[in-house]
Amino acid sequence: MSLTALATAFLLAVTLCYFVKCWLSPFGDCRKCAGMGHALTTDRKGKAKRGRDCRRCDATGKRIRVGRWIYNRAARTSRAGHR
């Protein structure tokens, strides 16, 4: 098996796995707050406490995956074209 065929098969497998992941679990943890929904700060004693709510995920800790976002946009565009 040649190197290009092996690389192509690997990329196809990775893409298929990501497609399945986006289908089964369309939401992933927010990268900014690491899925907590808020930042961690410390008080003057050094004890951890809750910080401000995350603006990216609206304090839910979850964001839509890029692959699912692309699929939703393509499906919405396709539906709009058939009307």
LINTANOR-V679579 format. One record per pair of residues at least 4 apart in sequence whose ideal C-beta (glycine too) atoms are under 6 Angstrom apart, sorted by sequence separation. I is the first residue (numbers start at 1). J is the second residue. D is the distance in Angstrom with one decimal. If there is no record, write none. Layout:
i=I j=J d=D
i=I j=J d=D
This chain:
i=1 j=5 d=5.3
i=33 j=37 d=5.9
i=42 j=46 d=5.4
i=43 j=47 d=5.3
i=57 j=61 d=5.9
i=64 j=68 d=5.4
i=1 j=6 d=5.6
i=30 j=35 d=5.9
i=54 j=59 d=5.7
i=64 j=69 d=5.2
i=29 j=35 d=3.2
i=42 j=48 d=5.8
i=43 j=49 d=5.5
i=53 j=59 d=3.8
i=57 j=63 d=5.2
i=40 j=48 d=5.4
i=41 j=49 d=5.9
i=41 j=51 d=4.0
i=40 j=51 d=5.8
i=38 j=50 d=5.4
i=39 j=51 d=3.5
i=38 j=51 d=5.6
i=39 j=52 d=5.7
i=38 j=53 d=5.3
i=38 j=54 d=5.9
i=37 j=54 d=5.7
i=33 j=54 d=3.9
i=32 j=54 d=5.8
i=37 j=59 d=4.4
i=37 j=60 d=5.9
i=32 j=56 d=4.8
i=37 j=61 d=4.0
i=36 j=61 d=5.8
i=30 j=56 d=5.7
i=35 j=61 d=4.4
i=30 j=57 d=3.9
i=30 j=61 d=5.7
i=30 j=63 d=4.8
i=27 j=62 d=4.3
i=27 j=64 d=5.9
i=28 j=65 d=5.1
i=26 j=68 d=4.1
i=22 j=65 d=5.1
i=22 j=67 d=3.9
i=22 j=68 d=4.4
i=18 j=67 d=5.7
